Amino acid sequence: MAMAARSRGGKLPPEVNRILYIKNLPYKITTEEMYDIFGKFGAVRQIRIGNTAETRGTAFVIYEDIFDAKNACEHLSGFNVSNRYLVVLYYQATKAWKRMDTDKAKEKLEEVKERYGIGGDIEREKEKMLGYTPRRN
């Protein structure tokens, strides 16, 4: 399959890679069922199915070849599995890292707020610092 895609020529879009991110999976899908579905499009290196409360219904499928991943993404997006339509996307590491960075920044901000006893209502903070109550119109 991969050789046929290569011979057609043409450039791949920049977001295309070997790793697919799958959403809207049935919670009780097995790894074997995933290999049956995704293995039809080429050699699968690895499948990781989410097993925590936040990751249930999602999975990562890693193909040996980028063209197999592209073919699977095109054909399986919207595919019906146990009355659920799959959402198949290319994994974008930069988005994942950005999200992790913002989470870390939020945690650090909360630590600083807690350490110095700041945060909450701005008007209340002004009252504490200035010692007066502003007039409200």
C-alpha positions as CSV (number, residue, x, y, z in Angstrom):
1,M,0.0,0.0,0.0
2,A,2.7,2.4,0.9
3,M,4.6,2.0,-2.3
4,A,1.5,2.9,-4.4
5,A,1.0,6.1,-2.4
6,R,4.7,7.1,-2.9
7,S,4.6,6.5,-6.6
8,R,1.8,9.0,-7.0
9,G,4.2,11.7,-6.1
10,G,2.9,14.9,-4.5
11,K,3.9,16.4,-1.2
12,L,2.3,15.5,2.1
13,P,0.8,18.3,4.3
14,P,3.0,19.3,7.2
15,E,0.7,17.9,9.8
16,V,0.9,14.3,8.5
17,N,2.9,12.0,10.6
18,R,3.0,8.3,11.6
19,I,1.1,8.9,14.9
20,L,-2.7,9.1,14.8
21,Y,-4.8,10.3,17.7
22,I,-8.2,8.6,17.9
23,K,-11.2,10.0,19.8
24,N,-14.7,8.9,20.4
25,L,-13.8,5.2,20.8
26,P,-16.1,2.8,22.6
27,Y,-14.9,2.5,26.2
28,K,-14.8,-1.3,26.0
29,I,-12.8,-1.7,22.8
30,T,-9.9,-4.1,23.0
31,T,-6.4,-3.8,21.6
32,E,-7.1,-6.7,19.3
33,E,-10.1,-5.0,17.8
34,M,-8.0,-1.9,17.3
35,Y,-5.4,-3.9,15.5
36,D,-8.1,-5.4,13.3
37,I,-9.5,-2.0,12.4
38,F,-6.2,-0.1,11.9
39,G,-4.1,-3.0,10.7
40,K,-5.9,-3.1,7.4
41,F,-4.1,0.0,6.3
42,G,-0.6,-1.1,7.0
43,A,1.9,-2.3,9.6
44,V,1.0,-0.9,13.0
45,R,4.0,-0.5,15.4
46,Q,2.0,0.3,18.5
47,I,-1.5,1.0,19.9
48,R,-2.1,2.8,23.2
49,I,-5.6,2.9,24.5
50,G,-6.5,5.4,27.2
51,N,-7.4,3.8,30.5
52,T,-7.8,6.7,33.0
53,A,-11.0,8.7,33.5
54,E,-9.5,11.6,31.4
55,T,-8.2,9.4,28.5
56,R,-11.1,6.9,28.2
57,G,-12.4,6.7,24.6
58,T,-9.1,7.8,23.1
59,A,-6.1,6.0,21.7
60,F,-2.8,6.5,19.8
61,V,-2.0,4.4,16.8
62,I,1.6,4.4,15.5
63,Y,2.2,3.1,12.0
64,E,5.5,1.9,10.6
65,D,5.1,4.1,7.5
66,I,3.7,7.7,7.2
67,F,1.7,6.8,4.0
68,D,-0.1,4.0,5.8
69,A,-1.0,6.5,8.6
70,K,-2.3,9.0,6.0
71,N,-4.4,6.3,4.3
72,A,-5.9,5.2,7.6
73,C,-6.7,8.8,8.7
74,E,-8.5,9.5,5.4
75,H,-10.5,6.2,5.4
76,L,-11.3,5.8,9.2
77,S,-12.3,9.4,10.1
78,G,-16.0,9.0,10.7
79,F,-15.9,5.2,10.7
80,N,-18.7,3.7,12.8
81,V,-17.5,1.4,15.6
82,S,-20.2,0.2,18.0
83,N,-22.5,3.1,17.1
84,R,-19.8,5.6,17.7
85,Y,-18.2,7.6,14.8
86,L,-14.4,7.7,15.2
87,V,-12.5,11.0,15.1
88,V,-9.1,10.3,13.6
89,L,-6.5,13.1,13.7
90,Y,-2.7,13.4,13.3
91,Y,-0.9,13.7,16.6
92,Q,0.5,17.2,17.0
93,A,3.3,17.2,19.5
94,T,3.6,21.0,19.6
95,K,0.0,21.4,20.8
96,A,0.4,18.8,23.5
97,W,3.6,20.5,24.7
98,K,1.9,23.9,24.8
99,R,-1.0,22.5,26.8
100,M,1.5,21.0,29.3
101,D,3.4,24.2,29.5
102,T,0.2,26.2,30.4
103,D,-0.8,23.7,33.0
104,K,2.6,23.9,34.6
105,A,2.4,27.7,34.5
106,K,-1.0,27.7,36.2
107,E,0.3,25.4,38.9
108,K,3.3,27.7,39.5
109,L,1.0,30.7,39.6
110,E,-1.2,29.1,42.2
111,E,1.8,28.2,44.3
112,V,3.0,31.8,44.2
113,K,-0.5,33.1,45.1
114,E,-0.7,30.8,48.0
115,R,2.8,31.6,49.2
116,Y,2.3,35.3,49.3
117,G,-1.4,35.2,50.2
118,I,-2.7,37.0,47.1
119,G,-5.4,36.4,44.6
120,G,-9.2,36.4,44.8
121,D,-11.2,39.6,44.5
122,I,-9.3,42.6,43.3
123,E,-11.5,45.1,45.1
124,R,-11.0,43.3,48.4
125,E,-7.2,43.2,47.9
126,K,-7.2,47.0,47.3
127,E,-9.2,47.5,50.5
128,K,-6.7,45.5,52.5
129,M,-3.7,47.4,51.0
130,L,-5.1,50.9,51.1
131,G,-7.2,50.6,54.2
132,Y,-10.4,52.2,52.8
133,T,-13.5,51.1,51.0
134,P,-14.0,52.6,47.6
135,R,-17.3,54.4,46.9
136,R,-19.7,52.4,44.7
137,N,-21.9,54.2,42.3
